[in-house]
Amino acid sequence: MKRLFLYITAALLCLCSCNKEWTSSVDLGVNNTRINISWSQAQEQFDFIFPVYSTGEWTAEIVAGGDWLTISDNSGKGTGYIKCSCQPNTVDRLRAVKMEVAGSGKVIPVYFVVSSSSITAADLADADLDNYLL
């Protein structure tokens, strides 16, 4: 009888703990404000997601740079993901896009930087990124 009670109690505890949904306690945040994409990654189109953490509503938009990076699912409430699609780097030069994530009275600039065959994105200082917005 004691074992049965112990098993039932353990099962109920597991069920109760699995039902709680995680919510952000951050007004607005992102993992990184700069995403470096290597030359080898940029040779073909690839898709990735970019997480946004928020306690309220947020939006994202590309404010400068070329059309080689497109975003979708660019608004939400609470924690969400922006879908990003990077077109191949056929021009063989370093390129950058600036996206702004806004919400809770804050704006977070995020740069996506693609290396060329001769310059790596990681070697470029943050202050120089605006020079490479195509």
Backbone as CSV, one residue per row, in Angstrom:
resi,resn,N_x,N_y,N_z,CA_x,CA_y,CA_z,C_x,C_y,C_z
1,MET,0.818,-1.188,0.000,0.000,0.000,0.000,0.863,1.253,0.000
2,LYS,1.941,1.228,0.791,2.832,2.383,0.832,3.487,2.625,-0.521
3,ARG,3.851,1.528,-1.200,4.467,1.658,-2.520,3.484,2.247,-3.519
4,LEU,2.260,1.811,-3.494,1.240,2.332,-4.397,1.055,3.827,-4.167
5,PHE,0.967,4.234,-2.921,0.827,5.648,-2.591,2.032,6.439,-3.103
6,LEU,3.234,5.882,-2.929,4.460,6.537,-3.378,4.474,6.691,-4.898
7,TYR,4.066,5.656,-5.627,4.026,5.724,-7.090,3.000,6.745,-7.572
8,ILE,1.853,6.773,-6.969,0.810,7.723,-7.357,1.271,9.151,-7.070
9,THR,1.869,9.371,-5.921,2.371,10.707,-5.574,3.451,11.150,-6.552
10,ALA,4.364,10.275,-6.888,5.431,10.608,-7.835,4.857,10.922,-9.211
11,ALA,3.879,10.152,-9.650,3.255,10.389,-10.953,2.533,11.737,-10.981
12,LEU,1.821,12.073,-9.924,1.124,13.363,-9.858,2.095,14.530,-9.857
13,LEU,3.197,14.390,-9.152,4.210,15.447,-9.146,4.796,15.659,-10.533
14,CYS,5.046,14.582,-11.253,5.579,14.696,-12.615,4.582,15.377,-13.535
15,LEU,3.319,15.008,-13.441,2.292,15.611,-14.282,2.115,17.088,-13.987
16,CYS,2.131,17.452,-12.741,1.956,18.858,-12.355,3.122,19.708,-12.819
17,SER,4.323,19.204,-12.732,5.490,20.002,-13.112,5.616,20.146,-14.616
18,CYS,5.062,19.262,-15.407,5.175,19.321,-16.860,4.189,20.303,-17.479
19,ASN,3.185,20.711,-16.773,2.156,21.562,-17.349,2.455,23.044,-17.256
20,LYS,3.439,23.444,-16.516,3.725,24.860,-16.351,4.442,25.391,-17.590
21,GLU,3.917,26.462,-18.170,4.520,27.068,-19.347,5.540,28.105,-18.909
22,TRP,6.706,28.104,-19.571,7.745,29.056,-19.241,7.400,30.404,-19.840
23,THR,7.513,31.460,-19.043,7.293,32.821,-19.526,8.514,33.659,-19.193
24,SER,8.765,34.629,-20.045,9.927,35.487,-19.872,9.683,36.504,-18.773
25,SER,10.734,36.852,-18.071,10.653,37.933,-17.093,11.428,39.151,-17.592
26,VAL,11.888,39.098,-18.844,12.659,40.173,-19.459,11.715,41.054,-20.264
27,ASP,11.788,42.382,-20.065,10.939,43.291,-20.840,11.129,43.067,-22.333
28,LEU,12.377,43.080,-22.779,12.718,42.810,-24.179,14.172,42.396,-24.227
29,GLY,14.458,41.278,-24.895,15.836,40.813,-24.987,16.037,39.872,-26.156
30,VAL,17.298,39.761,-26.593,17.695,38.832,-27.643,18.984,38.153,-27.186
31,ASN,19.313,37.021,-27.779,20.540,36.315,-27.403,21.784,37.081,-27.830
32,ASN,21.781,37.595,-29.052,22.942,38.285,-29.602,22.485,39.520,-30.365
33,THR,23.314,40.557,-30.357,23.013,41.742,-31.162,23.850,41.752,-32.436
34,ARG,24.611,40.688,-32.636,25.391,40.549,-33.859,25.482,39.077,-34.213
35,ILE,25.071,38.750,-35.419,25.126,37.377,-35.909,26.142,37.341,-37.043
36,ASN,27.257,36.632,-36.852,28.285,36.484,-37.882,28.004,35.226,-38.683
37,ILE,27.933,35.388,-39.980,27.677,34.265,-40.889,28.938,34.061,-41.715
38,SER,29.486,32.872,-41.677,30.755,32.612,-42.352,30.581,32.560,-43.870
39,TRP,31.710,32.699,-44.559,31.715,32.642,-46.024,31.194,31.286,-46.502
40,SER,31.600,30.210,-45.848,31.150,28.883,-46.281,29.647,28.701,-46.049
41,GLN,29.108,29.226,-44.962,27.662,29.149,-44.724,26.881,29.935,-45.774
42,ALA,27.444,31.040,-46.220,26.730,31.960,-47.099,26.758,31.546,-48.566
43,GLN,27.381,30.453,-48.893,27.454,30.026,-50.295,26.131,29.499,-50.827
44,GLU,25.270,29.078,-49.939,23.948,28.593,-50.333,22.906,29.245,-49.442
45,GLN,21.680,29.252,-49.918,20.598,29.800,-49.099,20.430,28.922,-47.862
46,PHE,20.220,29.574,-46.736,19.895,28.817,-45.541,18.932,29.608,-44.678
47,ASP,18.162,28.884,-43.906,17.146,29.468,-43.038,17.513,29.193,-41.588
48,PHE,17.160,30.124,-40.720,17.401,29.943,-39.295,16.374,30.755,-38.520
49,ILE,16.294,30.514,-37.219,15.365,31.275,-36.379,16.158,32.133,-35.408
50,PHE,15.562,33.256,-35.048,16.183,34.214,-34.147,15.224,34.434,-32.982
51,PRO,15.598,34.035,-31.753,14.675,34.152,-30.620,14.572,35.579,-30.078
52,VAL,13.362,35.922,-29.627,13.092,37.198,-28.967,12.415,36.872,-27.646
53,TYR,12.870,37.524,-26.577,12.303,37.309,-25.246,11.624,38.598,-24.807
54,SER,10.390,38.483,-24.374,9.655,39.685,-23.990,8.510,39.324,-23.051
55,THR,8.132,40.288,-22.227,6.951,40.112,-21.390,5.720,40.705,-22.065
56,GLY,5.922,41.422,-23.144,4.807,42.065,-23.842,4.900,41.848,-25.338
57,GLU,4.302,42.769,-26.075,4.308,42.683,-27.534,5.626,43.227,-28.079
58,TRP,6.051,42.692,-29.228,7.281,43.122,-29.872,7.118,43.047,-31.387
59,THR,7.941,43.819,-32.084,7.989,43.785,-33.545,9.453,43.812,-33.974
60,ALA,9.710,43.351,-35.178,11.053,43.390,-35.742,10.952,43.814,-37.198
61,GLU,11.917,44.633,-37.633,11.963,45.023,-39.035,13.396,45.277,-39.454
62,ILE,13.665,45.012,-40.713,14.970,45.321,-41.284,14.944,46.797,-41.646
63,VAL,15.901,47.561,-41.101,15.910,49.013,-41.292,17.028,49.479,-42.215
64,ALA,18.016,48.647,-42.481,19.104,49.031,-43.380,19.779,47.774,-43.905
65,GLY,20.298,47.867,-45.084,21.008,46.745,-45.685,20.277,46.244,-46.910
66,GLY,20.809,45.212,-47.492,20.253,44.671,-48.728,19.086,43.740,-48.506
67,ASP,18.589,43.246,-49.608,17.451,42.326,-49.549,17.897,40.869,-49.515
68,TRP,19.155,40.637,-49.182,19.655,39.264,-49.129,19.203,38.517,-47.876
69,LEU,18.690,39.251,-46.876,18.137,38.625,-45.669,16.686,39.036,-45.554
70,THR,15.809,38.064,-45.473,14.391,38.364,-45.288,13.937,37.758,-43.971
71,ILE,12.936,38.402,-43.362,12.402,37.906,-42.096,10.903,37.721,-42.209
72,SER,10.389,36.789,-41.451,8.941,36.585,-41.341,8.640,36.247,-39.883
73,ASP,7.377,36.192,-39.550,6.970,36.046,-38.144,7.663,37.129,-37.324
74,ASN,7.577,38.366,-37.820,8.348,39.457,-37.227,7.575,40.273,-36.200
75,SER,6.602,39.652,-35.558,5.930,40.293,-34.432,5.344,39.197,-33.550
76,GLY,5.118,39.556,-32.301,4.563,38.571,-31.393,4.338,39.147,-30.018
77,LYS,3.963,38.275,-29.131,3.751,38.642,-27.735,4.420,37.573,-26.886
78,GLY,5.238,38.015,-25.942,5.986,37.059,-25.138,7.163,36.516,-25.922
79,THR,7.669,35.376,-25.499,8.797,34.765,-26.189,8.363,34.255,-27.551
80,GLY,9.160,34.544,-28.578,8.832,34.110,-29.933,10.075,33.984,-30.782
81,TYR,9.863,33.636,-32.040,10.975,33.403,-32.955,10.729,34.111,-34.271
82,ILE,11.758,34.806,-34.757,11.727,35.433,-36.069,12.359,34.432,-37.037
83,LYS,11.688,34.156,-38.138,12.240,33.263,-39.150,13.061,34.102,-40.120
84,CYS,14.319,33.702,-40.318,15.242,34.430,-41.179,15.653,33.537,-42.350
85,SER,15.784,34.144,-43.520,16.239,33.425,-44.701,17.356,34.231,-45.354
86,CYS,18.512,33.619,-45.486,19.708,34.272,-46.014,19.961,33.767,-47.431
87,GLN,19.970,34.696,-48.400,20.251,34.339,-49.793,21.760,34.144,-49.983
88,PRO,22.178,33.357,-50.965,23.613,33.110,-51.186,24.389,34.408,-51.432
89,ASN,25.627,34.442,-50.957,26.504,35.595,-51.159,27.226,35.422,-52.497
90,THR,26.608,35.869,-53.571,27.178,35.715,-54.912,28.077,36.878,-55.301
91,VAL,28.100,37.943,-54.501,28.902,39.123,-54.840,30.309,39.063,-54.250
92,ASP,30.581,38.101,-53.395,31.881,37.912,-52.742,32.410,39.191,-52.101
93,ARG,31.572,39.823,-51.321,32.032,40.945,-50.494,31.280,40.883,-49.171
94,LEU,31.901,41.431,-48.164,31.272,41.450,-46.856,29.992,42.269,-46.944
95,ARG,28.953,41.790,-46.318,27.677,42.504,-46.363,27.016,42.422,-44.997
96,ALA,26.160,43.402,-44.714,25.504,43.475,-43.407,24.072,43.956,-43.570
97,VAL,23.237,43.533,-42.645,21.848,43.986,-42.548,21.618,44.397,-41.104
98,LYS,20.883,45.470,-40.914,20.537,45.915,-39.568,19.042,45.712,-39.357
99,MET,18.710,44.993,-38.299,17.323,44.757,-37.919,17.110,45.414,-36.558
100,GLU,15.929,45.943,-36.338,15.589,46.486,-35.031,14.426,45.704,-34.447
101,VAL,14.599,45.287,-33.197,13.550,44.609,-32.443,13.035,45.624,-31.428
102,ALA,11.732,45.896,-31.447,11.160,46.935,-30.587,10.029,46.368,-29.738
103,GLY,9.961,46.838,-28.501,8.895,46.451,-27.593,9.177,46.970,-26.199
104,SER,8.157,47.135,-25.411,8.281,47.608,-24.026,9.057,48.924,-23.934
105,GLY,8.901,49.779,-24.955,9.589,51.064,-24.947,11.069,50.995,-25.262
106,LYS,11.561,49.844,-25.714,12.978,49.659,-26.035,13.137,49.303,-27.507
107,VAL,14.311,49.607,-28.045,14.677,49.196,-29.397,16.065,48.572,-29.319
108,ILE,16.194,47.342,-29.816,17.475,46.642,-29.812,17.932,46.485,-31.254
109,PRO,19.074,47.114,-31.631,19.606,46.899,-32.983,20.338,45.557,-33.051
110,VAL,20.117,44.837,-34.144,20.766,43.548,-34.361,21.372,43.566,-35.760
111,TYR,22.658,43.231,-35.846,23.347,43.167,-37.137,23.554,41.716,-37.545
112,PHE,23.273,41.442,-38.813,23.602,40.159,-39.425,24.731,40.459,-40.408
113,VAL,25.880,39.814,-40.239,27.061,40.128,-41.034,27.545,38.863,-41.725
114,VAL,27.742,38.946,-43.054,28.225,37.813,-43.841,29.647,38.091,-44.285
115,SER,30.524,37.129,-44.072,31.916,37.239,-44.494,32.027,37.160,-46.016
116,SER,33.121,37.682,-46.522,33.484,37.445,-47.917,34.599,36.404,-47.920
117,SER,35.115,36.077,-49.098,36.199,35.091,-49.133,37.489,35.656,-48.567
118,SER,37.605,36.996,-48.480,38.841,37.592,-47.989,38.715,38.274,-46.619
119,ILE,37.498,38.610,-46.178,37.302,39.288,-44.892,36.312,38.471,-44.064
120,THR,36.679,38.127,-42.840,35.730,37.423,-41.983,34.894,38.440,-41.215
121,ALA,33.662,38.113,-40.998,32.750,39.005,-40.272,33.256,39.265,-38.860
122,ALA,33.866,38.277,-38.251,34.352,38.424,-36.875,35.488,39.436,-36.777
123,ASP,36.229,39.666,-37.868,37.333,40.623,-37.853,36.866,42.072,-37.931
124,LEU,35.636,42.289,-38.303,35.130,43.641,-38.490,34.602,44.198,-37.175
125,ALA,35.049,45.381,-36.815,34.594,46.017,-35.575,33.144,46.464,-35.706
126,ASP,32.418,46.454,-34.597,31.012,46.865,-34.605,30.830,48.275,-35.157
127,ALA,31.760,49.157,-34.875,31.649,50.542,-35.333,31.694,50.650,-36.855
128,ASP,32.258,49.680,-37.546,32.382,49.720,-38.995,31.210,49.083,-39.735
129,LEU,30.287,48.479,-39.026,29.225,47.722,-39.689,28.362,48.569,-40.617
130,ASP,28.083,49.806,-40.249,27.236,50.647,-41.091,27.839,50.884,-42.465
131,ASN,29.149,50.772,-42.599,29.805,50.936,-43.899,29.511,49.790,-44.855
132,TYR,29.044,48.666,-44.322,28.819,47.482,-45.141,27.325,47.178,-45.343
133,LEU,26.465,48.106,-44.962,25.043,47.918,-45.199,24.772,48.167,-46.670
134,LEU,24.443,47.132,-47.408,24.235,47.241,-48.861,22.837,47.696,-49.175
